[in-house]
Each structure stands twice: as structure tokens, then as C-alpha cells.
Amino acid sequence: MAKKPLRIGLVGYGFMGRTHSNGYKRVPDFFPELQYQPVLKAVCGRSEDKTKAFAEQWGYESYETDWNKLIARDDIDAIDICTPNDTHGPISIAAAKAGKMVLCEKPIGMSTAEGEEMVKAVEDAGVANTIFYNYRRIPAVTLAKKIIDSGKLGRIFHYRANFLQDWTINADVPQGGAGLWRLDAASAGSGVTGDLLAHCIDTAIWLNGRINDVNAVTETFVKERLHSGTGKKEPVKIDDACSFFCHFENGSLGLFESTRYARGHKALYTFEINGEHASIRWDLHDLHRLEYFDHADEGEVRGWRSIHVTDGEHPYMDHWWVPGLNIGYEHSFVHHVADFLKSIEEGTPCEPTFKSALETQKVCDAVLASAAEKVWKDV
Ligand SMILES: NC(=O)c1ccc[n+]([C@@H]2O[C@H](COP(=O)([O-])OP(=O)(O)OC[C@H]3O[C@@H](n4cnc5c(N)ncnc54)[C@H](O)[C@@H]3O)[C@@H](O)[C@H]2O)c1
């Protein structure tokens, strides 16, 4: 079958630039049934030396140092945005206006207002779009969705999620600049809420439905940090930690916590869902397992079972190795790229679209407003 090329223009060659590039490269070998094949046409970064080196290492045909030039090129079909949060809006709106498909990292943007403009831009232009809330495509998480949708849990009472890290405890870590833009509110928009809880919220909405209202508390433990841009100590305006309660539309209660001050935890994303008949829990550090408790099991053998999500009948796993062999974090991006290619083949949306991801942004904004005003906030 002759393949149709999908010519990619990637913006940003950091952590996500690498995971996405790996996704584009792996897909043709592991999802050979897809009609579209990614072509690594150009990568864009601000430093010419580093962008050129990345292009050579990863096999991009060319490079640009200004994303406006990348978007203006006729030989690019899709712009993939892997840059800090303050750039998502401007780049995606310009790309959509130029008629390019837009793939963008999470969160959608800096605020609900900006997200709404981004949704309008892709919808007015009628271009394919998606936001990389990649955890949906870890097979064990996709399996959780299948189990919940089958009704096996019955009525859901509780949804609990944590995303814990410890990398900013040292007050000497500066804010701003390469890798540390996450601590600078001007680039990141918010702290753990937009960075980490956004993932938990996206998964929660996908698995358990809409969130109606929230009650949050945030804290900034280190109040001032050296700013890489100004060279001076500046106030820290991001949330270092955030916890919130919420009501879901289905009547269940939610409890979420995220921090970068949980000594010993590097990236501990966990969720647990308790239903009338069964419960489910998942842990990023053991990402190929889904824990499942079914109250209908015979009493003597009833208990939490650990499903090793590696069988051919499990989501995505028929594309990988033989049953019993794990895949990892990077495969969630391979799956996202594969699903995007499938969606343009079929003319269907690739979830989460910009519009779906805006729901997560609305919850994040309500969480931050609730913490600032010390009141419950409707989403
Ligand atoms: N889906 C996930 O699990 C996940 C994980 C990490 C980060 N992210 C998101 O991905 C995005 C990037 O994060 P990262 O960890 O890759 O950051 P990073 O700091 O590793 O890389 C950012 C890249 O953007 C480049 N850049 C910054 N401004 C630019 C501009 N104006 N033009 C061109 N290039 C520019 C930087 O030079 C760098 O190459 C963020 O929005 C973040 O929230 C998502």
C-alpha cells in the first residue's frame, strides 16, 4: 500500500520534542496498517547550533529558528508544539490560520480565555487538532476506561489522584530559562496545577465524567528564587503544591493532590476509583499493571488482583511484543501519534481535541481561583 506522507514541523527539541519525535519514528514499523506515514520535515528551535544538531540526530530534513517561518512553509502539513505553555496559544493560532493541522503539548494554554481562542482558531480553520494528554494511551489506563465504561464498577463513589515530585525543594533552584521555565509563572501560567494536576484532571474527566465544582488549597513554599532572565531574586508566582476536593457530575467525590515537595517521589502519578461493585487503581511507577478488586469474587479468594496489561487482547498490546512483555512511558506517545494518523485517515477527531482539553483548563482555572479566594468555585 502506498503511504500518504504527513509532513511534520516540530517546535521545541526538549523533553517532549524527543518523545514526539520517537513517536513519529516508531509508528510506521509498529502500526503498519496506517495509511499516513509521518515525515520529519523540519524542527524549529531558537538556538541554531542546537536545533541543527537535533535535526541531524533525529533525522529531520531541515531546521528553522523562527516558528513563523516554519508555519509559512508549503511543505509542512502539521505543526507539533513542544514548547513552554506561554507559546502554545500564539503558535497554534498562527498554525491553524495557515491551514496546518495542530498537535500541541498540554496544558492547552495559559488560561481558559486563551484556550477558547485556540479552540476557535482550529475550529474556524477546520484543521485536525489534538492535545497530548498522553496518559490516556498507556494500555493499563485505556483498559481502566474500558472496564469503567462496561459498568463493572457500578455507581462510582470516589475518584482519588496524586501526582508527587520532589525536585524543587532546594531553594537554590532558579526560575526561568532552559528546563526551569516551569517555575516562572510568565512561561508556565501556573505551577503543579497546570503542569501535573492537569494530567490527573484530564484522566479523571475521561474516566469519570465532568467536574462540577472545586475547593482548593495551594502553597508556594519557596517565596523567592533567582530568575535566570533578570539575574535577580524575584517572587515565585507559581503554586508549589495544590490539593483540591470536587464533585463530579455523576455524584462521586474527587480528591486530588500534587506537589513538588514530596521528598522521595520523582513522578508518582496514581489514581484510584471506588465503585459500588469494584475498584480500580493505577500507579505510573508500575504502569503496565492495573489493580482491580471485584466484590463479586468468591469470599475466600476475594482480594485485589494485579492485571499485567501485556496480553494481545489488551489495548494497543497486539502491536508490540508477545504476552507478558512490558512496554513503557514512551509508548503512550507512539500510541497518540498512531491514533492521530488513524483519525485523519477516518476524518474523526483525535481525543483529546483542543475543545476537550479546554475542559481541563477550566477545572485548573477554577482550582486556582478557589485557592486564591478560599471558596468553592463552579467550573
Ligand atoms: N505530556 C506530558 O507528559 C508532558 C511532559 C513534559 C512536558 N509537557 C509539556 O510539553 C511542553 C514542553 O515541555 P518540555 O518538558 O519538553 O520542556 P523543555 O524545557 O524540555 O523543552 C522546551 C523546548 O522549547 C524550546 N523553546 C522555548 N521557547 C521557544 C520558542 N519561542 N521557539 C522555539 N522553541 C522554543 C526550548 O528551547 C526547548 O527546546 C510544555 O508545555 C509542557 O507542559 C508534557
The ligand as a Tripos MOL2 file, in Angstrom:
@<TRIPOS>MOLECULE
LIG
   44    48     1     0     0
SMALL
NO_CHARGES

@<TRIPOS>ATOM
      1 N1          2.5900   15.1310   28.0760 N.am      1 LIG1
      2 C1          3.4970   15.0930   29.0560 C.2       1 LIG1
      3 O1          3.5940   14.1480   29.8130 O.2       1 LIG1
      4 C2          4.4380   16.2580   29.2230 C.ar      1 LIG1
      5 C3          5.6410   16.0880   29.9330 C.ar      1 LIG1
      6 C4          6.5260   17.1760   29.9920 C.ar      1 LIG1
      7 C5          6.1810   18.3770   29.4160 C.ar      1 LIG1
      8 N2          4.9740   18.5240   28.7860 N.ar      1 LIG1
      9 C6          4.6190   19.8060   28.1390 C.3       1 LIG1
     10 O2          5.4310   19.9480   26.9760 O.3       1 LIG1
     11 C7          5.8130   21.3020   26.7850 C.3       1 LIG1
     12 C8          7.3340   21.3800   26.7120 C.3       1 LIG1
     13 O3          7.8750   20.8490   27.8970 O.3       1 LIG1
     14 P1          9.3290   20.1520   27.9320 P.3       1 LIG1
     15 O4          9.4060   19.3840   29.1960 O.co2     1 LIG1
     16 O5          9.5970   19.4620   26.6430 O.co2     1 LIG1
     17 O6         10.2470   21.4550   28.0490 O.3       1 LIG1
     18 P2         11.7760   21.5930   27.7310 P.3       1 LIG1
     19 O7         12.2410   22.7660   28.5160 O.co2     1 LIG1
     20 O8         12.4800   20.2810   27.8700 O.co2     1 LIG1
     21 O9         11.7800   21.9570   26.1700 O.3       1 LIG1
     22 C9         11.1850   23.1360   25.6980 C.3       1 LIG1
     23 C10        11.7430   23.4450   24.3230 C.3       1 LIG1
     24 O10        11.0950   24.5950   23.7970 O.3       1 LIG1
     25 C11        12.0830   25.4490   23.2100 C.3       1 LIG1
     26 N3         11.5230   26.7910   23.0980 N.ar      1 LIG1
     27 C12        11.1240   27.6150   24.0930 C.ar      1 LIG1
     28 N4         10.6070   28.7440   23.5590 N.ar      1 LIG1
     29 C13        10.6690   28.6120   22.2110 C.ar      1 LIG1
     30 C14        10.3000   29.4290   21.1070 C.ar      1 LIG1
     31 N5          9.7590   30.6340   21.2930 N.pl3     1 LIG1
     32 N6         10.5210   28.9510   19.8410 N.ar      1 LIG1
     33 C15        11.0650   27.7560   19.6450 C.ar      1 LIG1
     34 N7         11.4440   26.9280   20.6450 N.ar      1 LIG1
     35 C16        11.2500   27.3690   21.9080 C.ar      1 LIG1
     36 C17        13.2670   25.2790   24.1320 C.3       1 LIG1
     37 O11        14.4630   25.7210   23.5540 O.3       1 LIG1
     38 C18        13.2280   23.7540   24.3110 C.3       1 LIG1
     39 O12        13.7910   23.0810   23.2010 O.3       1 LIG1
     40 C19         5.2040   22.0810   27.9420 C.3       1 LIG1
     41 O13         4.0100   22.6870   27.5290 O.3       1 LIG1
     42 C20         4.9030   21.0140   28.9920 C.3       1 LIG1
     43 O14         3.7920   21.3410   29.8160 O.3       1 LIG1
     44 C21         4.1290   17.4870   28.6790 C.ar      1 LIG1
@<TRIPOS>BOND
     1     1     2 1
     2     2     3 2
     3     2     4 1
     4     4     5 ar
     5     4    44 ar
     6     5     6 ar
     7     6     7 ar
     8     7     8 ar
     9     8     9 1
    10     8    44 ar
    11     9    10 1
    12     9    42 1
    13    10    11 1
    14    11    12 1
    15    11    40 1
    16    12    13 1
    17    13    14 1
    18    14    15 2
    19    14    16 1
    20    14    17 1
    21    17    18 1
    22    18    19 2
    23    18    20 1
    24    18    21 1
    25    21    22 1
    26    22    23 1
    27    23    24 1
    28    23    38 1
    29    24    25 1
    30    25    26 1
    31    25    36 1
    32    26    27 ar
    33    26    35 ar
    34    27    28 ar
    35    28    29 ar
    36    29    30 ar
    37    29    35 ar
    38    30    31 1
    39    30    32 ar
    40    32    33 ar
    41    33    34 ar
    42    34    35 ar
    43    36    37 1
    44    36    38 1
    45    38    39 1
    46    40    41 1
    47    40    42 1
    48    42    43 1
@<TRIPOS>SUBSTRUCTURE
     1 LIG1         1 GROUP 0 **** ****
